[in-house]
Amino acid sequence: MMVAESKGVKINFKSAASVILTVLLLAGCSHISIDKKPADKNAPANAAKGGQPAAPAPAAQPLSVNGDWQFGFQFENETLQSSVHLEQNGANFSGSGKDDKTGMEFTIEQGGITGGTQIEFYKKYANSGAPEIQYTGTLEMATDPTYKGPYMHGDYTTAKNGKVISNIWEAELAQPGSAPAQEPKASPLPGMPAAPAPADSGLLSRTPELSGKWNCGYEYNFKTIHSTMFLEQEGDRILGHGVDHETKEKFVIDKGWYHYPKLTLVRKWAASKQQVPNKKGKGKHSESRPERTMTFKATVSNVSDKDYSGPYLSGKTQGGGSWEAQLYK
């Protein structure tokens, strides 16, 4: 969803390995089977022809926040959106905008970019008595079937009636004259069969309910992790919990929003100790894993084919890997 104001997650997945994506098995629930063939270890990176030394990789150009943006954030059980114009000067930026629902105008102040990717700014309403809102997050390049370009996401913090409120936000550059795609016409995983066909053309009038038990798979550290995930939908808000089968790690979804056809979930895994195989020899050893979070973005669609009918999730994780999910039947 645009979460709020954005059209979906988008993180470009870059890998030094060549990736062979195999078949998505649809048998009442989805499984992502992804095989990866390591690159030739003897081949030098960026090697030039004729035995010449490899040319150095070009330095990545820092992203700019100049321009018109669509912002979105989850507040209580509602998804709110804003239109914002930003102007950047070096590592600093400022701007102005208006909330789409209320028409309230605001300014963006004390904006700064650290290290080219970490972003912080304050949203301030004039003459309204509303408290200022602090935004922190990440600036990165995004690419998916519905959007390609600079993308921001993170957490905001404010106060209401003396109570501190914090939740998640995201934003992408506005695309004049373009509308978000309602259905993926092909699988988001290159080399895989096309996604199931849409159940109908009037999907906006048939927003899928996402509460229930889901079977999903996602790419993480060049492996495919399969999960059982339980989602609870309350309006635009999504909560839940689940377990990753390969690692036996449990997770919770304490932040999530749904603005059809876009979905954003933030999974959190608690710190744990895992038994992992030894690299040499037999047996296993204990390995500590710190607390971590990962954002999952998806396009939600109604699908119908001979193997499965129902809501279908397909998108990218914060690390750039693909993920998909279907309801258990």
Secondary structure, DSSP 8 states (H G I E B T S, - for coil): --SSSSS--------SSEEEEEEEEESSSEEEEEEEE---TTS-TT--GGG---------------EEEEEEEEETTEEEEEEEEEEEETTEEEEEEEETTT--EEEEEEEEEETTTEEEEEEEESSS----EEEEEEEEEEEETTEEEEEEEEEEEEEETTEEEEEEEEEEE--TT----SS-SS-SSTTS-----BS-S-GGGS-----EEEEEEEEETTEEEEEEEEEEEETTEEEEEEEETTT--EEEEEEEEEETTEEEEEEEE--EEEEEE-SSSSSEEEEEE--EEEEEEEEEEEEE-SS-EEEEEEEEETTS-EEEEEE--
